[in-house]
Amino acid sequence: MKKVNVSTKNIGDFAGKWVVIDPKKDRVVAVGSTLKEISLLVTRSTTDKNPAGTVPFSFLVPRKDEGPYILWINNY
């Protein structure tokens, strides 16, 4: 994991990488090769009272030759 402070306008620079986005600042704050690398920055306790829009979240930036990623959860 590498900590950064980059505008989300430049998110394409991290194609193929997992990024952590701070929604308050609209900035990429960390980048890693796997979700596990950045998981410490995007997980929180179930007792955390902060609203969902104020905590950092992760995102896998697609490469130019890839379409958007769609998470499919099969509960069957």
N, CA, C and O of each residue as an XYZ file, in Angstrom:
304
protein
N       0.845     -1.170      0.000
C       0.000      0.000      0.000
C       0.890      1.232      0.000
O       1.933      1.280      0.652
N       0.442      2.217     -0.749
C       1.155      3.488     -0.816
C       0.160      4.603     -0.518
O      -0.886      4.692     -1.160
N       0.482      5.447      0.449
C      -0.387      6.583      0.743
C      -0.094      7.695     -0.250
O       1.062      7.988     -0.554
N      -1.169      8.314     -0.754
C      -1.064      9.404     -1.723
C      -2.076     10.482     -1.338
O      -2.863     10.299     -0.410
N      -2.051     11.584     -2.041
C      -3.031     12.651     -1.858
C      -3.277     13.260     -3.231
O      -2.705     14.291     -3.584
N      -4.143     12.597     -4.001
C      -4.363     12.948     -5.409
C      -5.850     13.190     -5.641
O      -6.688     12.481     -5.083
N      -6.177     14.170     -6.447
C      -7.569     14.450     -6.788
C      -8.189     13.255     -7.507
O      -7.509     12.558     -8.260
N      -9.469     13.022     -7.277
C     -10.155     11.926     -7.967
C     -10.262     12.189     -9.469
O     -10.588     11.278    -10.230
N      -9.994     13.405     -9.902
C      -9.977     13.703    -11.335
C      -8.865     12.940    -12.036
O      -8.944     12.695    -13.240
N      -7.835     12.566    -11.297
C      -6.694     11.840    -11.857
C      -6.718     10.356    -11.509
O      -5.670      9.711    -11.472
N      -7.893      9.819    -11.257
C      -8.013      8.427    -10.846
C      -7.536      7.459    -11.932
O      -7.133      6.338    -11.620
N      -7.577      7.866    -13.176
C      -7.109      7.026    -14.283
C      -5.639      6.664    -14.175
O      -5.203      5.684    -14.780
N      -4.867      7.429    -13.422
C      -3.452      7.124    -13.220
C      -3.256      5.822    -12.450
O      -2.162      5.258    -12.458
N      -4.301      5.343    -11.787
C      -4.217      4.146    -10.961
C      -4.963      2.962    -11.584
O      -5.454      2.096    -10.860
N      -5.053      2.915    -12.890
C      -5.759      1.840    -13.588
C      -5.220      0.476    -13.181
O      -4.010      0.252    -13.169
N      -6.140     -0.438    -12.846
C      -5.772     -1.784    -12.436
C      -5.419     -1.904    -10.968
O      -5.059     -2.988    -10.509
N      -5.513     -0.817    -10.224
C      -5.161     -0.808     -8.790
C      -6.397     -0.548     -7.940
O      -7.392     -0.003     -8.418
N      -6.321     -0.944     -6.683
C      -7.338     -0.613     -5.698
C      -6.982      0.725     -5.088
O      -5.826      0.963     -4.739
N      -7.968      1.603     -4.956
C      -7.729      2.912     -4.358
C      -8.658      3.121     -3.172
O      -9.728      2.518     -3.092
N      -8.238      3.979     -2.255
C      -9.064      4.407     -1.135
C      -9.423      5.852     -1.395
O      -8.546      6.685     -1.621
N     -10.722      6.156     -1.363
C     -11.199      7.509     -1.648
C     -11.792      8.104     -0.382
O     -12.618      7.484      0.287
N     -11.351      9.324     -0.065
C     -11.907     10.075      1.053
C     -13.043     10.922      0.499
O     -12.781     11.887     -0.220
N     -14.304     10.595      0.809
C     -15.433     11.313      0.215
C     -15.553     12.771      0.691
O     -16.119     13.607     -0.013
N     -15.032     13.068      1.861
C     -15.098     14.447      2.361
C     -14.218     15.376      1.539
O     -14.595     16.514      1.257
N     -13.045     14.885      1.156
C     -12.073     15.705      0.430
C     -12.081     15.453     -1.074
O     -11.457     16.197     -1.830
N     -12.788     14.400     -1.517
C     -12.805     13.996     -2.920
C     -11.383     13.758     -3.417
O     -10.981     14.256     -4.468
N     -10.623     12.972     -2.622
C      -9.227     12.694     -2.920
C      -8.951     11.193     -2.820
O      -9.571     10.489     -2.024
N      -8.019     10.719     -3.633
C      -7.481      9.372     -3.495
C      -6.413      9.463     -2.408
O      -5.458     10.229     -2.539
N      -6.570      8.684     -1.334
C      -5.642      8.784     -0.209
C      -4.680      7.608     -0.095
O      -3.686      7.691      0.627
N      -4.963      6.511     -0.800
C      -4.056      5.356     -0.789
C      -4.319      4.503     -2.020
O      -5.400      4.540     -2.607
N      -3.306      3.736     -2.396
C      -3.423      2.843     -3.544
C      -2.690      1.541     -3.228
O      -1.652      1.547     -2.566
N      -3.243      0.419     -3.711
C      -2.623     -0.883     -3.491
C      -2.961     -1.843     -4.615
O      -3.857     -1.590     -5.420
N      -2.238     -2.940     -4.659
C      -2.459     -3.946     -5.700
C      -3.648     -4.841     -5.395
O      -4.278     -5.378     -6.306
N      -3.958     -5.003     -4.098
C      -5.071     -5.866     -3.705
C      -5.960     -5.139     -2.709
O      -5.541     -4.168     -2.079
N      -7.171     -5.611     -2.575
C      -8.094     -5.051     -1.589
C      -7.574     -5.299     -0.176
O      -7.749     -4.463      0.712
N      -6.942     -6.438      0.026
C      -6.413     -6.764      1.352
C      -5.368     -5.730      1.794
O      -5.301     -5.391      2.975
N      -4.561     -5.233      0.867
C      -3.539     -4.234      1.189
C      -4.139     -2.962      1.785
O      -3.564     -2.375      2.702
N      -5.275     -2.542      1.276
C      -5.862     -1.266      1.702
C      -7.001     -1.439      2.694
O      -7.610     -0.458      3.119
N      -7.292     -2.680      3.066
C      -8.467     -2.957      3.895
C      -8.455     -2.238      5.242
O      -9.520     -1.897      5.756
N      -7.299     -2.001      5.818
C      -7.244     -1.308      7.107
C      -7.796      0.115      7.034
O      -8.273      0.652      8.034
N      -7.731      0.714      5.868
C      -8.198      2.092      5.717
C      -9.688      2.200      5.407
O     -10.260      3.285      5.506
N     -10.323      1.094      5.033
C     -11.733      1.160      4.636
C     -12.661      0.329      5.510
O     -13.865      0.283      5.261
N     -12.120     -0.325      6.523
C     -12.968     -1.084      7.443
C     -13.204     -0.260      8.699
O     -12.399      0.600      9.058
N     -14.312     -0.535      9.356
C     -14.614      0.179     10.597
C     -15.455     -0.711     11.494
O     -16.023     -1.710     11.052
N     -15.522     -0.337     12.739
C     -16.267     -1.084     13.734
C     -17.766     -0.970     13.480
O     -18.234      0.029     12.932
N     -18.502     -1.978     13.872
C     -19.961     -1.924     13.724
C     -20.581     -0.906     14.675
O     -21.734     -0.513     14.495
N     -19.835     -0.481     15.674
C     -20.340      0.524     16.614
C     -19.995      1.947     16.178
O     -20.365      2.904     16.859
N     -19.292      2.100     15.055
C     -18.931      3.421     14.541
C     -20.202      4.174     14.161
O     -21.021      3.656     13.402
N     -20.372      5.363     14.667
C     -21.593      6.143     14.446
C     -21.480      7.153     13.302
O     -22.426      7.901     13.055
N     -20.338      7.192     12.597
C     -20.187      8.120     11.480
C     -21.126      7.743     10.335
O     -21.279      6.563     10.020
N     -21.753      8.741      9.714
C     -22.616      8.441      8.554
C     -21.810      7.799      7.428
O     -20.615      8.055      7.284
N     -22.468      6.972      6.642
C     -21.793      6.212      5.584
C     -21.045      7.100      4.589
O     -20.012      6.679      4.069
N     -21.519      8.289      4.311
C     -20.877      9.165      3.333
C     -19.638      9.870      3.831
O     -19.039     10.656      3.097
N     -19.234      9.604      5.079
C     -18.077     10.309      5.633
C     -16.864      9.415      5.851
O     -15.806      9.904      6.248
N     -16.995      8.125      5.603
C     -15.874      7.213      5.795
C     -15.257      6.851      4.448
O     -15.968      6.786      3.446
N     -13.932      6.612      4.407
C     -13.282      6.245      3.146
C     -13.844      4.949      2.574
O     -14.300      4.081      3.318
N     -13.809      4.824      1.261
C     -14.271      3.604      0.606
C     -13.263      3.162     -0.438
O     -12.425      3.951     -0.875
N     -13.345      1.894     -0.839
C     -12.401      1.341     -1.810
C     -13.057      1.220     -3.180
O     -14.280      1.172     -3.314
N     -12.199      1.172     -4.184
C     -12.668      1.125     -5.561
C     -11.561      0.518     -6.409
O     -10.403      0.913     -6.280
N     -11.892     -0.424     -7.266
C     -10.936     -0.992     -8.213
C     -11.052     -0.204     -9.507
O     -12.098     -0.225    -10.157
N     -10.004      0.479     -9.879
C     -10.021      1.334    -11.070
C      -9.823      0.459    -12.306
O      -8.805     -0.223    -12.416
N     -10.785      0.466    -13.245
C     -10.649     -0.381    -14.442
C      -9.553      0.131    -15.377
O      -9.278      1.329    -15.447
N      -8.939     -0.809    -16.092
C      -7.966     -0.432    -17.117
C      -8.723      0.089    -18.330
O      -9.935     -0.099    -18.438
N      -8.017      0.737    -19.233
C      -8.673      1.339    -20.401
C      -9.384      0.299    -21.261
O     -10.417      0.599    -21.862
N      -8.847     -0.917    -21.328
C      -9.444     -1.947    -22.185
C     -10.527     -2.754    -21.464
O     -11.049     -3.719    -22.023
N     -10.868     -2.369    -20.234
C     -11.891     -3.066    -19.460
C     -13.110     -2.167    -19.271
O     -13.001     -0.941    -19.260
N     -14.256     -2.793    -19.126
C     -15.465     -2.044    -18.818
C     -15.563     -1.831    -17.320
O     -14.639     -2.177    -16.583
N     -16.660     -1.270    -16.864
C     -16.825     -1.078    -15.424
C     -16.997     -2.428    -14.724
O     -17.511     -3.381    -15.310
N     -16.564     -2.495    -13.478
C     -16.715     -3.707    -12.688
C     -18.094     -3.726    -12.052
O     -18.595     -2.697    -11.598
N     -18.704     -4.910    -12.024
C     -20.012     -5.072    -11.398
C     -19.881     -6.166    -10.351
O     -19.485     -7.289    -10.661
N     -20.214     -5.835     -9.113
C     -20.153     -6.809     -8.033
C     -21.445     -7.605     -8.028
O     -22.535     -7.036     -7.965
N     -21.320     -8.912     -8.094
C     -22.489     -9.775     -8.102
C     -22.406    -10.668     -6.876
O     -21.433    -11.402     -6.703
N     -23.411    -10.608     -6.035
C     -23.457    -11.453     -4.846
C     -24.581    -12.457     -5.042
O     -25.741    -12.088     -5.228
N     -24.217    -13.723     -4.996
C     -25.182    -14.787     -5.201
C     -25.537    -15.357     -3.832
O     -24.687    -15.958     -3.174
N     -26.754    -15.180     -3.407
C     -27.188    -15.652     -2.095
C     -27.895    -17.000     -2.143
O     -28.606    -17.356     -1.203
N     -27.713    -17.753     -3.218
C     -28.383    -19.039     -3.339
C     -27.570    -20.137     -2.736
O     -27.988    -21.295     -2.751
